[in-house]
Amino acid sequence: MSRRNAQRTGPNGQAQDETDDRASSRRSSHASGVSSSVGGRTGRSTAGSIASSVSSIVGVSSRSSGGMGPVPRVRLAPSKPGDPAAGNDSEDEEEEDAEDSADESDSQNDEEDVDSSDDGAAISGNRTTTHFEFLGPHGTVLVILLLPVTVFTLQVLCDPVRGYPPAEFYTHPLSVLRERITHAKVFSPLAYVVILGWHAAQAALHGFLPGNYKLGGPLPAPAPPGSRLEYKINALSCMVASYLALYALFAACGTAPFLWVADNMLPLAVASSTIALVYSALLYTLSHRVPADPRDPGPLLAAGGNSGYPYYDFWMGRELNPRLGGWFDLKYFCELRPGIIGWTVLNVCLAVKQHQNFGRLSEGMVLVMLFQGYYAFDALYNEEAILTTMDITTDGFGMMLCFGDLVWVPFTYSLQALYLAHNHTTLSGGAMLLIALLELFGIYIFRSANSEKDKFRTNPDHPDVAHLEYIDTARGTRLLTSGWWGLARHVNYFGDWLMALSWCLTTGFNSPIPYFYAVYFAILLMHREMRDETVCRVKYGADWDRYRAAVPYRFIPGVW
């Protein structure tokens, strides 16, 4: 869900964390937005048709296409240091903020890590899951229930007449919720049509619009050694086409369709939640399919979603890369398209609603549209970067990513615009300036830190990074201890969170609901940091202890 996508890795060495999430967000996180991405971020298309085996993966790099033409099936050649897709230790890409490498030999060693490492490798074969997250194999049921309830409750508490939430909610919460559920419009058949139509439209755009093809990281056994999946890069084109279609809709029908969306946020959220749960059930069921050919190893399963506990695997996702027809990657498609683009469309609809209610767009709404529009554009423009994130390389495609992409991102990331659509708020020129500076400061930290990391990894002799200090590890890699990464081990997370806070500040201080995102995102980043620390402590041993001593702060330099 919401983790943001950072710069793409290059051919040499290893990289630090590629946040999204969200996002991914976004996405990433994405994105998914719930576990690692959200920040992540995205939606699902025809997820019921996953019967295509991972053995039909495609594999030619940097190829342009005019649409859905035939593509080569499998690339079997092992990666070489000069390969544009080589040198990406997927675990390192996503989970090690301070690590880097200056030589090509480590790129070759990465191939060994993919197949043999037991220290949290990003991709692995169909091994049984032994490390559990999210309250463990039985406690995951609570997480599965909590997410839909949270989305539903947030939408229910947004009462355009009585408040966000109604004042009496603070003294009689259950009675307020009961009354709102009784009188609010919860279900709408048209909402299901709209959501499914949106998914289908984005799938068609992804399939038929031209795009470049890029290779992801090496796949683990039982895939052929050295094989990689090929991904079609055209998310930004899909967004442009979507907005051209919306303009045509506006020209033909005026503001009525946009106002309908703004007035039916709760039914749309319910429809999206229901559809996402159905998709998740289909994904889980079809991940157990048995190939007709005994030589076919069957679906490639995620290392973290093959525990044998149904609820846990349903949540984490069993199959690593479910595909349609051997090329339409469901997880990758949903990471940036229906959810991220859909989130911006919801914001537009809510801005139209505010204009209808108050006759103009407020200062806060303008800032929200600019800030979040930039966030989405940045994720789509740097689409290729998600190929090295945990969402793609590590996590299976289950409810965690499916619900996060389809529901969590569009319907929780749009809470600021939803609040502003029905509440007249004004910001002084000074307040607008301070909020804008906070957003820009967050962008500066996030981008500068990731740029420094990327330069050091790809060319440690670059004048901008040649002076940086580092620790040599027993693995033959380097851990940065100066520059941005000497200030805090996850300093890019801090920049990302400052951006999230600036979005919320545009709404003023009369309601806690718009601040849900900042609170949630802080919890998400802390959880992510704990995952990183666990992996790196095992992977580096005493070297990680040395690194922690040299860089004692986690997020905020000099504070924490």
N, C-alpha and C positions, 0 to 999 in steps of 0.2 A: 502496500500500500503505500504512503507516502514517503520513501527514500528517494533522493534525486540522483540522476545519472551524471557521473563526472566524466572527465576527459577519457577518450579511448586510449587503450594501451597500445604500445608499439611492439616492435619485433624483439627487443632485447630485454632480458631480465624479468623482474617481477614488479608488481605495482602495489600501491597502497589501496586503501578502501575506495571503492567506486560507489558512492552513495546515490541513492536515489534519489528511492527510494530511490524516491520517490519518489525519485520518485523522486523513485522512484521514483517520491515519488516519487516511485513516486509509487517512485514510484513505486522516484519510483517509487515508491514507491512507492511511477508507481508507483510496490507495489506491489507488490502489492502493498499495498498500503498497510495491511494489518501487521505483517511480520517483519518485513524488511523493506519493504518498499513502500509503501504507501506512499509511505508515502507513496509510494507508491504508487498502484494506479491502473485501472483499466476495465475491460469488459470481456464478454464471452460471446462467441458466435454459435454455430451449430455444433455444440459440444457433444451431442449425442452420437455423432458419427465418427468415433475415434478408432474404428476397427482397423485402420491402416497401421501396419506394423512399422516399428522403428527401423526394421531392416531395409525399408524402402527410402531411406534418407537420401537427400541430394547432396551434391558437393563440388561446385566450381566457384572459385572466388572472384569477386569484383567483376561480375558479368552484368551487363545491362539487358533489360528485357522490356518488351512492349506490352506485356500482360501475362497471361496464364499459359504460355507455350510450354512445350516439353522441356525438361531439364535433365541433365545427367543424374544418375541415381545415387552412386556412392563414390566417395573418394577414399582410396585405401592407402595411399602413400603416407608414410609417417611424416610428421612435421619436421621442418628443418629450421635452423635459426633465422634464415633469410625469408621464411614464409611470412606473409603479412599476418597470418593468424597464429604464428608460433610465439612461444615465449610467454604465454598467458597461463600461469599457474592459477587456475580459477579460484582456488581457495584464497590465494594471496590477493587476487584482484579485489575481492569483496571484503576480506576480513582483516587485513593488516594495514592499518593506516600509516605506519612508519616504515614499512619494509621497502627496500629497493635493491636492485642488483645492477652492476656495471659491466658484467661480462656475459658473453653468449653461452658459456658452458652451463650456466644455471638454466637457460632455456631448454637445453637438452635434458637436464636433470628433471625438469618439470614433467617430461613424459613418463619418467619412472614414478613420480609422485602420483600421477593420475591413476595408475594401476595398482600400486603396492602400498601406498601410505595408509596407515590406520589412524592418523592423528587429526581427523576432521577434514580429509580431502574433499574438495568441492564436488567432485564427481567420482563415483565408484560403481562397481558392479552390483549385481543383485544380491547383496549381502543383507543379513538380517539386522534391523535397526536395534541398537543397544543403548544409545544415548537419547534421552527423552527431554522434550521441552514442553512449554505450555501446560504446566501442572501434571505432566506425566500421562501415561496411557489411559488412565481412568478419569483423571481430572479434566482432560481435554473436552469432555462432554459439556462442562460448564462454559468453556470458551465457545464451543459451537452454539450454545444457547444464548450466550451473552451478546454476541455480535449483532444478530438480527434484532434482539430486544433493545440494544443501545440505539441502533439506527431508527427503529420505530419510535422509541421514547423521545428522542431528540426532535423528530418531526411532529409528534403529537403535542409536545410542549410549546411549539411555535404557533401560538394562537393570535392571529392578526387583530382580533377584537380585544382580548383580555390581557395580552402581554406575552412576553418571551422569557420565562414562562409566566402564567397568571400569578398575581401576587399571593393568592391563597395557597399556592403550591408549597410554599415554604413552611406552612403550618399544617396543611392537610394534603400531603402529596398523593396519597392513594385515592382519595375522593376526587381530586382534580383529574387524575389520570383516568379514573373510571368515567367521569362525566365527559371528558374530551373524547374518549374512545367511543362512547355511546352516541355522541352527537356529530362527531367528525366524519367526513367522507373517507372511508378507509379503502374500499375496494372499487375498482372501476375496470370493466372489461376493456375499455379503450386504452387504459394504461398498459395493459399487457400487449395489446397490438402495437402501441407506440414503442415500447421497449424492444420487443422482438423485431420490429421493423428497423429500428436503429441498429441493432446488432447485424441484421442481414445487410443493411446498406453499407455499413463499415466493412463487412466481409467482402462485399462486391467491389468496393473501392480498392481494398487491399489487393484483391485478385486481379482486377482488370487495369488499374493504373500502372504505368511503367515504373520501374525502380531498379536500383542496383542490387546485386547479390553479394553477400559477404559470408565468410565462413565463421562459425563459432569455434569454441575450444574443442580439444580432442574428446571423443566419447569413450567411456569405459567399456570393459567387457560386460556383456557378451557381444557388443558391436565389434566389427572387424578392427584390428589394431590400426591406429592412425586415422580412423574415419572421423569426419566432422559433419555437422549439419549446416546446411546453407539457409540463409535468411534473406528475405526480400525487404529492402530498405525503401519505404515510401510513405512513412507516417505523415510527414509534413504535407506531401501532396494530398493525402486523404483529408487532412484538416482544411486545406484550401478548397478542395472540391466540396466538402461538407458545407462550408460557409457560402460558397457560390449557390449551392442548392437551397440554403436557407434564405438567401437574398431573393432567389426566384420565388420561394414560398411567400415571402413578405410582399413581393410585387403582385402576386396573384391574390393573396388572401388578407393582406394587411397585418395588423398586430394580433389578430384573434388567435392563431395557433400558439404564439408565444405567451399570450396571457393565459391560455388554457394550461400550458405547462406550469406556469408560475402558480396558478390556482389549484393545481393537483399534485403538488410535491409529495404529499403523504401517499396517495394511491400509486404514484410512480415508484416511490421507495418500496412500498409493499410488493408491487409487481416485480421490481428488480430483485428483491430479496427472494421471492418465491422462485423466480427463474434461475437465479444463481444456485439455490439449493438443489433444484432439479438437475442442473448441469453438473454440480458436484457429485450427485448420486450416480449420474451416468458415467462420469469420469472414473469414479471408484469401481463401479461394476465392470466396465469394459477393460479396466486395467488387469482383471483376472482372466481375460480371454486366453484360450489355449490355441496356439497355431495349428492349422491343419497339417502343415509340413513338419515332421519331427526334427528336421534339420534347422528349423527356425527357432532361435532361442526365446522368442516371445518378446513381450514388452520390456523395454529397458526401464528398470525401476529406480527411483530416487533412493539414495543411501539413508535418508531420514524418514522415509514413508513406507518402509517394508518391515514393520514390527510384528505383524500378525494380530495386532489389536485393531479391530475394525474402526472404532471411533477415532482413534489416533491417526490411522492411515487415511481415513476419510478427510480429516482435517489437514494433515500435512501434504497429502497427495502422493499416490503410489507411483504413477508413471511419470518419468522424467520429461519426456518430450512427445506427448500425444499429437499425432499429425493426421491430416486428411489427405488422401491421395499421394502421400509421400512428401509433400512440400508445404502444405498449409499448416503451419505450426500454431496450434490453438493457444498455447501459453504465451508465445511471443506476440501473436496478433492482439491478444487482450491486454498486454502489458502497457501499451501506449494509445490504443485507438478508441474503442467504445467508451472507456472510463475517462481518460484524460480529455479527449475532445468533447465528450458528453458533459463533463464538468464545466467547460467553458461555455457550452451552449446553454446550460442551466443558468449560468451567470448572466448571459445575454437576456434570457427570458425574464429573469428577476429584475434586471435593469429596466426593461420595458414596463414591468409592473410598477416599479417605483415611479417612473415617469407618469404613468397613468394616475397613480395615487396622489402625487405631490406636484405634478406639472414640470418637474425638472429632475436631473440626476444630482444627487448630493455629492459633496466633496469626497466623502468616504466611499461611495459607490464608484466614483471615477478612479480612486486609488486602488480599490479592490480589483476592478477590471484590468487596470494596468499591471499591478503586481502579479496577479494570478495568471493573467494572459501571458506575461513574460515567462513565468514559471513553466506553463504548458508549452509555449513555443520553444523554449530552451530544451525541454525534454524531447520534443519531436525533432527539432533540428539536429540534436546530438543522438539520434536514435541508435546509431551503431554502438554507442557506449554501453547499452544494456546487455550486449552479448557477453560481457564479462562479469555481470552482476550475479549475485546469489540466486535471484529469481530465475534466471535462465540456466545457469550452470549447475545449481545444487538442489534447489527446492523442487519437489514434485508438483504436479498441477492438481491440487485438490481444493477444498473449500477455502483454505487460508488465502490462496492467491485468487481463486475464482470470485469469492465473495468480496474480497478486498478490491479487486479490479472493477467489478461490476457495480458494486453497491457502496462500499465504504468511501471510495474516492469521490464519486460525483455527489453523494448525498451528505457527506460530512464536510468536505472541503468547500462546499457552497453555502455553509451556514452563515457566513458573514454577509453574503449577498442576499440571502433569504431574510435575515434580520433587517437589513437596510431597506428592503423592498416595502416593508410595512411599518417602519419606524422612522420618523422624521428626525434626523440628527444633523447637526452642523459642526464643522471643524473650522477653527480660526486658521488664518494663514500661517501663524507660527506652529500650530499643531500639525498642519499638513506638512510643513517643512521638516519638523522633527521626525515624523513618521516616515517620510520619504528618505531622510538621511539614514534612519535605522535600517530600512530596506536595502539601501545602497551599501551600507557598511556590511550587512550580512552577505550580500552578493560578493563584495570585495574579498572578505575573508574566505568564503567558500571557493571562489574562482582562483584567487591567488594561491591558496594552499594546494589545491589540486593541480594547478599549473606548475608550481614548484616541484611537486612530487613527480609529475609526468616528465618534466625536463631532466630531473636527476636520474630517472629510470632509463630514459632513452639516450641521454647524452650527458653523463656526469661531468664532462669537461666544458659544458656550456658556461659562458661567463656569468650567467645569472645564478648558477648553483655550484660552480667549481669550489667555492669557499666553504661550502656546508660541511659540518662535522657529522661523523657517523660511527657506528659500532659495527665491526666485522663479526659475523656470526659463524658458528661452526658449520652451518648449512652453506656457507659460501656467499651469503647475501649480506646486505647492509641495512642497518636501521638508523634512520636519520635522527640526530639529536640536536639540530640547530635549525635556524630558519623558522618557518611556520610550525614545522613538526617538532621543534624543540620547545615550543611554547605549551603545547598540550598534545596528548596522544590522539585525540579526536577533534582537533581544532576546527575541521571542516563541519563537523556536526554543530558546533556552536554557531557558525555562520548561517547554517541552514535553519537553525531554530530562531535566530534573530529575524529572519525573513518571515517565518511563521507568526511570530509575535507582532510584526508590523501589520500583517493582514488583520489581526484581531483588533488592534488599536484603532483601526478606521471606524469601528462601530461605537466608540465611546465606552462608558462604564456602567450603563444602566441594565445590562443583562449578562449573565455568565455564559449563556449558550454560545455566542460567537467565539468565546475563548476556549471552547472545548478542544478545538484543533491544536492550540498551543500546548495545552495540558497533555493531550493524547500524544502529540509528537514528542514532547519531552520524555514521556514514559517509553515510547517506542525507541528513541535513541539510547536511553539508559539500558533497555533490554538488549539492544544491538551491541552496545559496548560490552556488556557482560558476555555475550556470545564471542565477540572478538577476543576478549581477554582469556577466556577458557581455551580457545583454539591456540592462541599464540603461546600461552604458558606451556602447553603440552608440546608444541612444535619446537620452541626455542629453548626451553629449559632455563638454564642459568643465564643464557644470553638475554632472555626476556626480563629476568630480574635486574640485570645490569641496565637494560633499557629503561625500565620503570624507575630505577634510581636516578638516571640521568634526566628523564622527563616525568616528573612526579604528578603533573596535573592531567586530568582526564579530558575535560571539556573546556573549562573557562580558565585561561592563563592567569596564574596567581591566585585563583579562588578555589577551583575544584577540578 
